[in-house]
């Protein structure tokens, strides 16, 4: 039997024994306190004048009850009668004070069982309390409150290797040096090299930061301690710092080893930016982490790896050399990396002959490793839903739309006029995507409503992974965003609210060109961007814009100038291709969704 449950059983047995002893003692004491007393003796004591008062307690079964006699010598006697009225009348005729109590009701079975019900509830509640507070030994959570919550991956278990990490060639090359440090530190020490104490993995979510850390531990074949930054912070001051100390104590016992802190921004945010000041629990935890990584203590053989996608809010002290010596940028993969990642995620997934992994990689720019895994998983789910044992290219296309746009709502009833307006709206976007050189080509055009509330969508597929935007491409993005609204104006001589998101995107792009990228002719090469980063309470609360009202007016005029110029150009393009606009809209009304080949065939017919 589990030691915890043995302790519970012993506790319950002891409780029952104490309850039984108390009950027996109470009954014995009660019996000893009772002296034999009769109705005849009561009359004699009344006649002798030895009685001070009488208390009558009536039972529910009227008129039975008990009589308690209080003697003048402070003693007390009790006897039972079948008619309490007789005692009351007798006491009144002899001028004896008589008090009549409330009618006593029978308690019934529930009253007699109440103590045992209480013990049973206590027995049921004890395991929960023992689990919360602990029954001693390793399960004592109260005693282990300040202990580290890190989990150690045993070196002898199956490990992740670098060859299992796809699409991150440069990042793996940089981290291989860390493996060399752990495996053969002597050759670095001989030439006077200092072994790095920390490696910070920086990048967007889903790009493989945690996987890289596991691969480093797997290649080095050393113990790997994993913990989240939020596991340090508690509502009680000092607990987080205690857990940091305990984590490094465990690491010293298992050195050389790796400590991996995921989402370190939860504990390593910039100090002095909160309302708690220096006494904040999070700041005390960070101070202890700084000391452990590079303080007076010696932590030889311990390499700290951490991951975050918010490096901009980390405290400068933790980013300096000697703590996190290296920062490895883990970005989204390029087309070659995406193809490698897809080849990893299709293992165990039977594919049809028409599935082209290279084409999928080309049509998924901006996708992270997690996004690609989700894409292939959704395709597999669609294949299983259709009772197929293999994945077709059509499944991948549908999954791509579901992941990128949202689930199509084919059952939604849309009025015919709205379908026509949506068809022309999306056709306007698609024509500009196709004709403008830097923003296309079109992958899919649809007027089927989606789960995100859109009445339709036009999905482009960039041919290349662009590192930056040019002024010309940003202007083309603005023109494409206006295509739907302009098409509505040209055909229906009216506009709808369906272009609200397009207008928002157009305005943001034009304003960014003026205030961030210096693409304005009149305002020149100056940054007027208002700081839109997170406002730290106590540090940037009084932050304001850094330009005058006159400059703000010029910014607004420049934004409007860019938008108006793009509007006129986009309207000219759509007017010149009015026949394609009608043909595309009619085809959409007929088929609801058209592919790239079907759309581009409309321009071939025009020629």
C-alpha positions in Angstrom: 0.0 0.0 0.0 1.2 3.5 -0.7 2.8 5.2 2.2 0.5 8.2 1.9 -2.6 6.1 2.2 -1.2 4.2 5.1 -0.8 7.5 7.0 -4.4 8.4 6.1 -5.7 5.0 7.4 -3.8 5.4 10.7 -5.1 8.9 11.1 -8.7 7.8 10.6 -8.3 4.8 13.0 -6.9 7.1 15.6 -9.7 9.6 15.1 -12.3 6.8 15.5 -10.7 5.6 18.7 -10.7 9.1 20.2 -14.3 9.6 19.2 -15.4 6.3 20.7 -13.4 6.9 24.0 -15.0 10.4 24.3 -18.5 9.0 23.7 -18.1 6.2 26.3 -16.6 8.6 28.8 -19.5 11.1 28.3 -22.1 8.4 28.7 -20.4 7.0 31.9 -20.1 10.5 33.4 -23.7 11.2 32.6 -24.8 7.9 34.2 -22.7 8.6 37.3 -24.1 12.1 37.6 -27.7 10.7 37.8 -29.0 9.7 41.3 -32.3 7.7 41.7 -35.2 10.0 42.4 -38.9 9.4 42.5 -42.2 11.2 42.4 -42.8 10.4 46.1 -39.4 11.8 47.1 -40.2 14.9 45.1 -43.4 15.5 47.1 -41.5 15.0 50.3 -38.8 17.5 49.4 -41.6 20.0 48.4 -43.3 19.6 51.8 -39.9 19.9 53.6 -39.2 23.1 51.7 -35.8 21.9 50.3 -36.6 22.7 46.7 -35.5 26.0 45.2 -37.1 25.6 41.7 -38.3 23.1 39.2 -37.7 22.9 35.4 -40.1 20.9 33.3 -39.0 19.7 29.8 -41.8 18.4 27.7 -41.3 15.8 24.9 -42.9 15.8 21.5 -45.1 12.9 22.6 -47.2 15.2 24.9 -47.6 15.2 27.9 -44.5 13.0 28.8 -41.2 14.7 29.8 -38.5 15.1 32.3 -38.4 17.1 35.6 -35.2 18.7 36.8 -35.3 19.7 40.5 -32.8 22.3 41.8 -32.3 21.9 45.5 -31.4 24.7 47.9 -28.1 22.9 48.7 -27.1 23.5 45.0 -27.6 19.8 44.1 -29.7 18.7 41.1 -32.0 15.8 40.7 -34.0 14.5 37.7 -36.9 12.1 37.2 -39.3 11.3 34.4 -43.1 11.6 34.4 -45.9 10.5 32.1 -47.9 13.7 32.7 -45.9 17.0 33.1 -49.1 18.9 33.8 -49.5 17.1 37.1 -46.1 18.3 38.2 -46.8 21.8 37.1 -50.1 22.0 38.9 -48.5 20.4 42.1 -45.6 23.0 42.0 -48.0 25.9 41.6 -50.2 24.8 44.5 -47.1 24.6 46.8 -45.7 28.0 45.6 -42.6 26.4 44.0 -41.1 28.2 41.1 -41.7 26.1 38.0 -40.1 26.8 34.6 -41.5 25.0 31.5 -39.0 24.5 28.7 -39.6 24.1 24.9 -41.0 20.9 23.5 -38.1 18.5 22.9 -38.3 16.8 19.4 -36.9 13.4 18.7 -33.6 13.7 16.8 -34.3 10.6 14.7 -31.7 8.5 12.8 -30.0 11.4 11.2 -29.0 13.0 14.5 -27.6 9.7 15.8 -25.7 9.2 12.5 -24.4 12.8 12.3 -21.0 12.1 14.0 -20.4 9.1 11.7 -21.3 11.2 8.7 -18.8 13.8 9.8 -16.1 11.1 10.1 -16.9 9.7 6.7 -16.6 13.2 5.1 -13.3 13.7 6.9 -12.1 10.4 5.4 -13.0 11.5 1.9 -11.4 14.9 2.4 -8.2 13.8 3.9 -6.6 12.3 0.6 -7.1 15.7 -1.1 -5.5 17.5 1.8 -2.7 15.1 2.0 -2.1 15.6 -1.8 -2.1 19.4 -1.4 0.0 19.7 1.7 2.0 16.5 1.3 2.3 13.3 3.3 6.0 13.5 3.8 9.0 12.6 1.7 9.1 13.6 -1.9 5.4 14.4 -2.1 5.6 17.2 0.4 4.6 20.1 -1.9 4.6 22.7 0.9 8.2 21.8 1.8 9.2 21.8 -2.0 7.5 25.2 -2.8 10.8 26.9 -3.4 12.3 23.9 -5.4 12.9 24.1 -9.1 10.2 22.8 -11.4 12.7 22.0 -14.2 12.5 18.6 -15.8 15.7 16.8 -16.7 15.9 14.8 -19.9 18.1 11.7 -19.2 21.1 11.4 -21.5 20.3 7.7 -22.1 16.9 8.3 -23.5 16.1 8.8 -27.2 17.4 12.2 -28.2 16.8 14.8 -30.9 19.8 15.1 -33.3 20.8 17.9 -35.7 19.8 15.8 -38.7 16.2 15.7 -37.4 16.1 19.6 -37.5 15.4 20.7 -41.1 15.7 24.1 -42.7 18.0 25.7 -40.2 21.5 25.1 -41.7 23.3 28.3 -40.5 21.7 28.1 -37.0 22.9 24.5 -36.6 26.4 25.4 -37.7 26.6 28.1 -35.1 25.2 25.8 -32.4 27.6 23.0 -33.2 30.4 25.0 -31.5 28.4 24.7 -28.3 28.4 20.9 -28.7 32.2 21.0 -29.1 32.5 23.1 -26.0 30.6 20.5 -24.0 32.3 17.5 -25.5 35.9 18.7 -25.7 36.4 21.9 -23.6 40.1 21.3 -23.2 41.0 22.3 -26.8 39.3 25.7 -26.3 40.9 26.3 -22.9 44.4 25.5 -24.3 44.2 28.6 -26.6 42.7 30.8 -23.9 39.1 30.7 -25.2 36.3 31.3 -22.7 33.5 28.9 -23.0 30.2 30.7 -23.7 27.9 30.8 -20.7 24.6 31.5 -22.5 23.0 31.2 -25.9 19.8 33.2 -26.7 17.6 31.9 -29.5 15.6 34.7 -31.0 12.9 34.4 -33.6 9.2 34.4 -34.4 6.9 31.7 -32.8 7.1 28.2 -34.4 10.5 28.5 -36.1 12.1 25.7 -34.1 13.9 27.4 -31.2 13.0 24.7 -28.6 13.8 22.0 -31.1 17.3 23.4 -31.7 17.9 23.5 -27.9 16.9 19.8 -27.7 19.2 19.0 -30.6 22.1 20.6 -28.9 21.5 18.5 -25.8 21.1 15.4 -28.0 24.3 15.9 -29.9 26.3 16.8 -26.8 24.8 13.8 -24.9 24.6 15.7 -21.6 21.7 16.2 -19.2 19.2 18.7 -20.4 17.1 20.8 -17.9 14.0 22.3 -19.4 11.8 25.0 -17.7 9.5 27.8 -18.7 10.2 31.4 -17.6 6.7 31.6 -16.0 7.6 28.6 -13.8 9.9 30.8 -11.7 7.4 33.6 -10.9 4.9 33.2 -8.1 2.8 35.6 -6.0 5.0 35.0 -3.0 8.2 37.2 -3.0 11.4 35.2 -2.9 10.0 31.9 -4.3 11.3 32.6 -7.9 14.8 33.4 -6.7 14.8 30.2 -4.6 13.8 28.2 -7.6 16.7 29.7 -9.6 19.2 28.8 -6.9 17.8 25.3 -6.7 17.9 24.9 -10.5 21.6 25.8 -10.7 22.4 23.6 -7.7 20.9 20.6 -9.5 22.7 21.6 -12.7 26.1 21.7 -10.8 25.5 18.1 -9.6 25.0 17.0 -13.3 27.5 19.2 -15.1 28.4 19.4 -17.8 24.8 20.1 -18.8 22.4 22.5 -20.5 19.7 24.6 -18.9 17.0 25.6 -21.3 14.6 28.4 -20.3 11.7 28.8 -22.7 10.0 32.2 -23.1 12.6 33.9 -20.9 10.9 37.2 -21.4 8.4 36.1 -18.7 11.1 36.5 -16.1 13.8 38.7 -17.7 11.9 41.8 -18.6 13.6 45.2 -18.3 13.9 46.2 -14.6 12.5 49.4 -13.2 9.5 49.5 -15.6 6.8 48.2 -13.3 4.8 49.6 -10.4 6.4 47.1 -8.1 9.9 48.8 -8.3 12.9 46.8 -7.0 10.8 44.7 -4.6 8.8 43.1 -7.4 9.0 39.3 -7.3 9.9 39.1 -11.0 12.8 41.5 -10.5 14.2 39.5 -7.6 14.0 36.4 -9.7 15.9 38.1 -12.5 18.5 39.4 -10.1 19.2 35.9 -8.9 19.4 34.6 -12.5 21.9 37.3 -13.3 24.1 36.3 -10.3 23.9 32.6 -11.1 24.9 33.2 -14.8 27.8 35.5 -14.0 28.4 36.3 -10.4 31.0 35.4 -7.8 29.9 31.8 -7.9 31.5 29.4 -10.3 29.2 27.4 -12.6 31.7 25.6 -14.8 30.2 23.2 -17.4 26.8 24.8 -17.3 25.5 26.4 -20.5 22.2 28.3 -20.3 20.1 28.4 -23.5 17.0 30.5 -23.7 14.3 31.3 -26.3 12.2 34.3 -26.8 10.4 36.2 -29.6 10.5 39.5 -27.6 14.2 40.3 -27.3 13.4 44.0 -27.4 11.9 43.9 -23.9 14.7 42.0 -22.2 16.9 43.6 -19.5 20.2 44.8 -20.9 22.1 43.2 -18.1 21.1 39.7 -19.2 22.1 40.4 -22.8 25.7 41.4 -22.2 28.6 39.1 -22.9 29.4 36.8 -20.0 25.7 36.0 -19.6 24.2 35.4 -23.0 27.3 35.6 -25.1 25.6 34.6 -28.3 22.4 35.5 -29.9 21.2 33.1 -32.6 18.5 34.4 -34.9 16.1 31.7 -35.8 14.0 33.1 -38.7 11.3 31.8 -41.0 12.7 29.3 -43.5 13.3 30.2 -47.2 12.0 28.0 -50.0 14.8 25.5 -49.7 14.3 25.2 -45.9 10.5 24.9 -46.3 11.0 22.0 -48.7 13.3 20.2 -46.2 10.8 20.8 -43.4 7.9 19.5 -45.5 10.0 16.3 -46.3 10.2 15.8 -42.5 6.5 16.3 -41.9 5.3 14.0 -44.7 7.0 11.0 -43.1 4.2 8.6 -42.2 1.7 10.4 -44.5 1.0 8.5 -47.8 0.9 10.9 -50.7 -0.7 10.7 -54.1 1.4 11.1 -57.2 0.2 14.6 -57.9 1.5 16.0 -54.7 4.5 18.3 -55.5 6.5 19.2 -52.4 8.6 21.8 -54.2 5.4 23.6 -55.4 4.0 23.6 -51.9 7.3 25.1 -50.6 7.1 27.8 -53.3 3.5 28.7 -52.5 4.0 29.0 -48.7 6.4 32.0 -48.2 6.3 33.3 -44.7 5.3 29.9 -43.2 7.2 28.8 -40.1 8.0 25.1 -39.4 5.0 24.9 -37.1 2.8 26.4 -39.9 4.0 23.8 -42.4 3.4 20.9 -40.0 -0.1 22.2 -39.4 -0.7 22.5 -43.2 0.2 18.9 -43.8 -1.8 17.8 -40.8 -4.9 19.6 -42.0 -4.4 18.0 -45.4 -4.2 14.5 -43.8 -7.4 15.3 -41.8 -9.2 16.2 -45.0 -8.1 13.0 -46.7 -9.3 10.9 -43.8 -12.6 12.8 -43.7 -13.1 11.8 -47.4 -12.4 8.1 -46.5 -9.1 8.1 -48.5 -5.9 6.5 -47.3 -3.6 9.0 -49.1 -3.3 12.8 -49.5 -4.0 14.5 -52.8 -2.8 17.8 -54.0 -6.4 19.1 -53.7 -6.3 18.3 -50.0 -3.2 20.4 -49.6 -4.8 23.3 -51.5 -7.9 23.2 -49.3 -5.8 23.0 -46.2 -3.8 26.0 -47.5 -7.0 28.0 -47.8 -8.2 26.9 -44.4 -4.9 27.8 -42.7 -4.4 31.1 -44.6 -8.0 32.4 -44.9 -10.3 30.3 -42.8 -12.9 27.6 -43.2 -15.2 28.2 -46.1 -18.9 28.5 -45.1 -20.5 26.9 -48.2 -23.9 26.4 -46.4 -24.3 30.1 -45.7 -27.2 31.6 -47.8 -26.0 34.8 -49.6 -28.4 37.0 -51.5 -27.8 37.1 -55.3 -27.0 40.8 -55.3 -24.4 40.4 -52.6 -22.8 37.5 -54.5 -22.6 39.7 -57.6 -21.0 42.6 -55.6 -18.5 40.2 -54.0 -17.7 38.7 -57.4 -16.8 42.1 -58.9 -15.0 43.1 -55.7 -12.7 40.1 -55.7 -12.3 40.4 -59.5 -11.0 43.9 -59.0 -8.3 42.7 -56.6 -7.4 39.7 -58.8 -6.9 41.8 -62.0 -4.5 44.2 -60.2 -2.6 41.3 -58.6 -2.1 39.9 -62.1 -1.2 43.0 -64.0 1.0 44.7 -61.5 4.5 43.1 -61.7 5.6 42.9 -58.0 2.5 41.6 -56.2 1.2 38.5 -58.0 0.4 36.0 -59.2 -3.1 35.0 -58.1 -3.4 31.6 -56.5 -7.2 31.4 -55.9 -10.2 33.7 -56.2 -13.4 32.8 -54.3 -16.8 34.3 -53.3 -17.5 31.6 -50.7 -17.8 33.2 -47.2 -15.1 32.3 -44.7 -15.0 31.8 -41.0 -13.3 35.2 -40.5 -16.3 37.1 -41.7 -15.1 37.8 -45.2 -17.6 37.5 -48.1 -14.9 36.2 -50.4 -11.1 36.3 -50.8 -8.3 36.6 -53.4 -5.2 34.7 -52.4 -1.9 35.7 -54.2 1.3 33.6 -54.1 4.6 35.6 -54.3 7.2 34.0 -56.5 10.1 34.9 -54.2 10.9 35.3 -50.6 11.5 39.1 -50.4 13.8 40.3 -47.6 12.5 43.9 -47.9 9.9 46.0 -49.7 10.6 48.6 -52.3 8.7 51.8 -52.8 7.2 50.6 -56.0 6.0 47.4 -54.5 4.4 49.2 -51.6 2.6 51.5 -54.0 1.4 48.4 -55.9 0.1 46.9 -52.6 -2.0 50.1 -52.1 -3.4 49.8 -55.6 -4.3 46.2 -55.1 -6.0 47.0 -51.8 -8.2 49.6 -53.6 -9.2 47.3 -56.5 -12.3 45.9 -54.8 -13.8 49.3 -53.9 -13.0 50.8 -57.3 -14.7 47.8 -59.0 -17.8 48.4 -56.9 -17.9 52.0 -58.0 -17.4 51.3 -61.7 -20.1 48.6 -61.9 -22.8 49.5 -59.3 -22.2 53.3 -59.0 -22.3 52.7 -55.2 -20.0 51.3 -52.5 -20.3 48.8 -49.6 -18.7 48.3 -46.2 -16.9 45.2 -47.5 -13.7 47.3 -48.2 -13.2 48.4 -44.6 -10.2 46.2 -44.0 -8.7 47.1 -47.4 -9.0 50.8 -46.5 -7.3 50.2 -43.2 -4.4 48.3 -44.8 -4.0 50.9 -47.5 -3.9 53.7 -44.9 -1.3 51.9 -42.7 0.9 51.2 -45.7 0.8 54.8 -47.0 1.5 56.2 -43.5 4.4 53.8 -42.9 5.9 55.0 -46.2 5.8 58.6 -45.0 6.7 58.3 -41.3 8.9 55.2 -41.1 10.7 54.7 -44.4 11.4 58.2 -45.6 9.5 57.7 -48.9 7.9 61.2 -48.9 9.2 63.8 -51.4 8.3 66.8 -49.2 9.1 65.4 -45.8 12.3 63.8 -46.8 14.6 61.3 -45.1 13.3 61.7 -41.6 11.6 59.2 -39.3 8.3 60.5 -37.8 7.0 57.3 -36.5 5.2 57.4 -33.1 6.6 54.8 -30.8 4.0 52.0 -31.0 6.0 49.5 -28.8 4.7 48.4 -25.4 4.4 51.2 -22.9 6.3 50.3 -19.7 4.5 51.7 -16.6 6.8 53.9 -14.7 9.2 54.5 -17.6 7.4 55.6 -20.7 4.0 56.6 -19.3 4.4 60.2 -20.3 5.6 59.4 -23.9 4.4 61.7 -26.6 5.0 62.3 -30.3 8.3 63.9 -31.4 7.0 66.3 -34.1 4.9 69.4 -34.3 1.3 70.0 -35.4 2.5 71.5 -38.7 4.5 68.3 -39.4 1.5 66.2 -38.5 -0.6 68.1 -41.0 2.0 67.6 -43.7 2.1 63.9 -42.9 -1.7 63.7 -43.4 -1.4 65.5 -46.7 1.4 63.2 -47.9 -0.6 60.1 -47.0 -3.6 61.4 -48.9 -1.5 62.4 -51.9 -0.1 58.8 -52.1 -3.5 57.2 -51.7 -5.2 59.5 -54.3 -2.4 58.9 -56.8 -2.7 55.1 -56.4 -6.5 55.3 -56.6 -6.4 57.1 -60.0 -3.8 54.6 -61.4 -5.8 51.6 -60.2 -9.0 52.9 -61.6 -7.4 53.5 -64.9 -6.1 49.9 -65.0 -9.5 48.4 -64.2 -11.3 50.6 -66.7 -8.9 49.4 -69.5 -9.6 45.8 -68.5 -13.4 46.1 -68.1 -14.1 43.1 -70.3 -11.9 40.9 -68.1 -13.6 42.3 -65.0 -17.0 41.2 -66.3 -15.7 37.8 -67.4 -14.0 37.1 -64.1 -17.1 38.1 -62.1 -19.4 36.0 -64.2 -17.1 33.0 -63.9 -17.0 33.5 -60.1 -20.8 33.7 -59.9 -21.0 30.4 -61.9 -18.3 28.4 -60.1 -17.8 30.3 -56.8 -14.1 29.6 -56.8 -11.6 29.7 -59.6 -7.9 28.7 -59.7 -4.9 30.4 -61.1 -5.1 28.7 -64.5 -8.8 29.5 -64.9 -8.2 33.1 -64.0 -5.2 33.6 -66.3 -7.1 32.0 -69.2 -9.4 35.1 -69.1 -6.5 37.3 -70.2 -5.5 34.8 -72.9 -9.0 35.0 -74.3 -8.7 38.8 -74.4 -5.5 38.6 -76.5 
